[in-house]
Amino acid sequence: MSVYEKYEAVIGLEVHAQLSTKSKIFCGCSTAFGSAPNSNVCPVCLGMPGVLPVLNKQVVDFAIRLGLATNCSITHRSIFARKNYFYPDLPKGYQISQYEEPICQKGYVDIELDGGNVKRIGITRIHMEEDAGKSIHDLDMDTLVDVNRCGTPLLEIVSEPDMRSAVEATRYLTSIWKTVKYLGICDGNMEEGSFRCDANVSVRIIGASAFGTKAELKNMNSFRNVERAIDYEIKRQIDLIEEGGTVVQQTLLWNADKNIATPMRSKEEAHDYRYFPDPDLVPVVVDEAWIASIQALLPELPNARRKRFSDLYKLPAYDADVLTQERELADYFELAVAVLGKKNDENIKSVSNWVMTDVLRVMNEVKIPMTDFPVLPEHLGAMVNLIADGTISGKIAKDVFAEMLVTKESPKSVVERKGLVQISDTGAIEKEIETILTAFPNEIARFRSGETKLMGFFVGETMKVMRGKGNPKLINEVLKKKLTGA
């Protein structure tokens, strides 16, 4: 048994989701990303003397929405607290957060593991808080501070230490990411920092009940980096223990270029933030009617939709997973399927293939959101209908799709305008095949001597002279008859 197999990891994640509100949590300043430094600020988010914060109701709506989606109990009376610490990008000297009475508590998320097994990951709490500013260290001058982000609304989702591998942690994080995007409360952009996480990692001998000393990992801006960083830290701690060393509680920064984590600061004792209730903010009171009104508007969530796609559309698990990664992509697929003339397994799988290959390829190339995709889902479904009824071939469909990307026309219009209707006249196909066979007697002899792979050669030559418009199925049938007499 490998030395690493003696240990198990204990992992908990703290996820921060920046909410997609137009204004900040306690003032009317814009939350727009990319504004000029220190332009989206006011006396409230700067903590100037004499100002009073006013809670943005939409932040509470979004918190309840996520709490319900993650099976949390919603706290009917929650309070805000001041988290006191001093740092250059925190002009007030404290951050408004929630501590003893968060808005959501005791929820869970189910993740699917290899082999189809499901594991439940507990959620300790979800609380509302404001973001701090940003310190800038890489401009070859003294540290600069941009306080635009001060007061931007966040939800912090704190998991139980229920994950035992980097893969489990990444799947849990992915589940939270998909959920906040499906709910429309966060854009999920990890590169811009609107969705980020810290990981608390420790190891212990398998079978032990006590937790080991944990290290906190920061600066992970992609799912891949989260998995790599956690794997690195698990191995580092095991190697350290096996060499007779001791794991110390500290914060580590992940360096994706070097594939290592380096110490940021030690945390041998928990920092005393001196939490106390914010005297400027009244308690948040949520009644059952408010909860019920939000519950009624919740969309179908990713796990449920993925299961429905597998059950209803008979899609492979891989297809269902890819198509439900984002709500808009899943909507696009279903709108395309809705216009199919025959909703059989073959046509539905064809729509799935087009979405997963051509649609996603274009989106990745031109970096556009699904809502701006030029080919309407109804047009994609109509194009699959034209393939299914023999009007066009799959090869011609590639040309039709490319044209629709530019003109946004319906596939029927493109086919008629460019004269792309597939030739399914058996007589016309036989005439072209006779010409081909006359031109290649040696190849015919080789085919009849056992080189049956030459069938592809004859099909290709026929399609070439017919400029791709010949019905492939009929071409194969006629060639087989001509070459074998069958």
C-alpha positions, 0 to 999 in steps of 0.5 A, a space after each residue: 500500500 502506498 504511503 498516501 493511501 494511509 491518509 484521507 483528506 478533510 476539505 471544506 470550502 468557503 465560496 464567495 459569490 458576487 451578486 448580480 445587482 446593479 447597485 451595492 449592498 448598502 448604497 446606490 453606487 454601481 457594481 459595474 466591473 472595469 470602471 475607472 479606479 475609485 469612481 464607483 464610490 460614495 460616503 456610505 461605502 467609504 464609511 465617512 462620518 455621519 452616513 447610514 447604510 440602507 440594505 438593498 432588498 434584492 440582496 436578501 431576495 438573492 440570499 433566500 433564493 440560494 438558500 432554498 436551492 441548497 436546501 437550507 433553512 431560512 432564518 426569520 430574523 438575521 442580523 448584520 455584524 461588524 467584522 473588524 480588521 485593518 487593511 489598506 483596502 478597507 477604508 471603514 476599518 470593518 466589514 459588514 457581514 453576518 456572524 451569529 445569525 446568518 440568513 441561511 443555515 444547515 443546507 446541503 448539495 448532492 454531488 455525483 461521483 464516478 460510478 454514479 454514486 451520490 454524496 451529500 455535502 453539508 452547507 453550514 451557512 450562507 450569509 450576506 456581506 459586503 466586499 472589500 476593496 482591492 490592493 494593487 501590488 504589481 505596477 512597479 510602485 507603492 501599493 495602490 488601492 482601488 475601493 470600487 469593490 467596497 460595498 459590492 454585495 456577496 454571499 459567502 457559502 461555507 461548507 461542512 468539512 465533508 469532502 475527502 478529495 480534490 475531485 469531490 471539492 471541485 464537483 461541489 464547487 461546480 455544483 454551487 457555480 452552476 446553481 448561482 448561474 441558474 438562479 441568475 444571482 451571479 455571473 460566475 466569472 472566476 477570472 474577474 473574481 465574481 465567483 471565488 473560493 478558499 479551501 481549508 485542507 487537512 489530512 489524517 490517518 484513515 479511521 481517525 476521528 480528530 481533524 488534523 491541522 488545516 491550511 487555507 488555500 487562496 488565489 485559485 481562479 479556475 476549477 482546474 486550479 482548485 483541483 490542482 492546489 488541493 491535490 498539491 496541499 494534500 501531498 505536501 501535508 502527507 510528505 511533511 508528516 511522513 518526514 517527521 514534521 508538523 503541519 502548521 496552520 497557515 494561509 497559502 497562495 496558489 501559484 498556477 504558473 509554478 504549480 506550488 502553494 507558498 505561505 502568505 501568513 501564519 494563522 496559529 491562532 484564529 484572528 479575533 475580528 471582534 464581531 458585534 452587531 452593527 448598530 446602524 442596521 436593523 435586523 432582517 425579518 423574513 416571513 413565510 410569505 416572502 419565502 413562498 413568493 421566492 420559492 414559487 419563482 425558482 427555476 428547474 435546478 441543474 441536477 434535476 434538469 440533467 436527470 430529466 434530459 437523460 430520462 425524457 430525451 434518452 440522452 447519454 449522461 455525457 450529453 445531459 451533463 454538457 447541455 445543462 452546464 448553463 441554463 441558457 444552453 439547456 434552454 437553447 437545446 429544448 427550444 430546438 427540440 421543440 420544433 422537430 417534426 419527429 421527436 425520435 431518439 435519432 433526431 434529438 441526439 442530432 440536435 444534441 450533437 449540433 449544440 455540443 459541437 458546432 454551437 459551442 465551438 462558435 461560442 468559444 471562438 467568438 466569446 459571446 453569450 448564448 443569448 447573442 448566438 446568431 442561429 436561433 434554436 428554432 432554426 437549428 431544429 428546422 435544419 435537423 428536420 431538413 436533414 431527417 426528411 432528406 432535403 439536405 445531407 449532413 455535409 450540406 447542413 454544415 454549409 447551411 449552418 455557416 450561412 445562418 451564422 452570417 445571415 441569421 436566415 432560416 435554413 429553408 431560406 438558405 437552402 432555396 437561395 443557394 440551391 442546396 437541395 439534396 438530389 434524391 433522384 435515383 436515376 440521376 444518381 445512377 447516371 453519375 455512378 455509371 460515369 464514375 465506374 467507367 473511369 475507375 476499372 482498376 479500382 472496381 477490380 480491386 474492390 471485387 477482389 476483396 478491398 471493400 474499403 474502396 467503397 468509401 473512395 467510390 462514394 467520395 468520387 460520386 459526391 465530388 461530381 455531384 458537388 455534395 448534393 447527392 443523397 449519401 444513403 442512396 449513393 451507397 445503395 446504388 454503388 453496392 448494387 452496381 459493384 456486388 450485384 446485391 
